[in-house]
Amino acid sequence: MRPPRRDFFESPKVAPTYTAVVDRDHKYVDVSESFCELVGYKMEELIGMPYDRLTAVDSADIPTTYRLFSKLGYMHGLWMLVHRTGYRILVRYEAWLRPDKNVQSNLELVQNIL
């Protein structure tokens, strides 16, 4: 039996989770610092910003997606965000409707697309 690789155990690479909360008006009401870094904005710039401003124009039908989400209360999939500088960021998301009727999403980076 071979011994385990030391470099694997000494330096695990864990992808950070990015969190964003959107209200019923589709505006950010809370975001994690890591989400701010991911999209290139300061927290105070993101709070109150409509979430579709960070969604790639041709990547999602936002009204349809939101209507479906409102009925189901939970969704997951892929979403294309846009960084402040314009490059696209593909994320995997899991989102659910909270008791306060805000939508919380946890995201993981899939790929930066320049």
N, C-alpha and C positions, 0 to 999 in steps of 0.2 A: 504494500500500500504506500502511495506517495504522500509525503507531508503536504499540508495545505500551503498555497502560495502566500508568503508573508506580505507582499505588497497589497494584496486584496484586503487583508484584514487590517492593515495599518493605515490605509488611506481609502476608506469607502467613499464612493461618490454618490451622494444622495441629492436628487434634484429638489430644489426648493419649491414650496407650494405658494402660489400667489392667490390672495383672497380679495374679492370685491363684493360689496353689497350695493344693490340698486333699489331705489324706491319705486312706488307705483307710477311716478312721473318719468321713469326710465333714467333717472339721474343717480350718479354715484353719491352715496351717503357715508360710506366707509371703505377704505382700501388699506391693504397692508403695505408696509414700506417696500417689500419685495415687488409688489405689483407696480408701485410707483417707479422703481428702477427698471422694471421690465418694459414699461411703455414710455419712459423718459420724461415724466412729469413729476412735479412736487405734489405732495398730498393736498395742499391748499388749492392747487390748480384743478385737481381731479374732483374734489368734493363740489357737487352741484353741476358737474359737466354731464351732458347727455351721453349715455353709454354708446349710442350709435356713432358718436364722433370718433371712437377708437376702433370701430368695426370696419373692415375693408369693404368698400362700396359694393363690389360684385360678389361678395362671399356669403351673404345671408339675406333672406327675406325677413327682416326684423319684425314687422307687424304680424306676419303669420307665425313666426317662431314664438313671439310673446303670447299670442292667443292660445297656441297649443300648450305652452308652459302654464298659463293661467288655469287651464282645464286640468292638466295632469298634476301640477304641483311639484314635479321633478323632471329634470332632463339631464342628459349627458351626451357628449359628442365632441366634435372638433369645431373650433371657432378661429377665424382669422382676425387678429388685432392689427392695428397700425401704430407703429412707434411714432413719437413726435417728429422724428426726422424723415418719416415716410416709408421706411422698410416694413415689411409684413412679418408678423409673428404668429405662427401656427401653434395653438394651444389645445390641449384636451381639457374639457371642463366637466364639472358635475355641479348642478345648481338645484336648489330647492327653495320652496316658498316657506318663509319663516312665519311664526305666529303673528308677528307685527306686520305681515303682508309685504315685507321687503324680500327681495330675492338675494340669496347668498350663493356665490359661486367660488369654488376652489378650482384653481387651474394649474396645469403642469405644462411646462414648455415642451413642445415637440420639435420645432425647428424655427430658426430665424431665416427669413428669405430676403435677401438683399435685392 
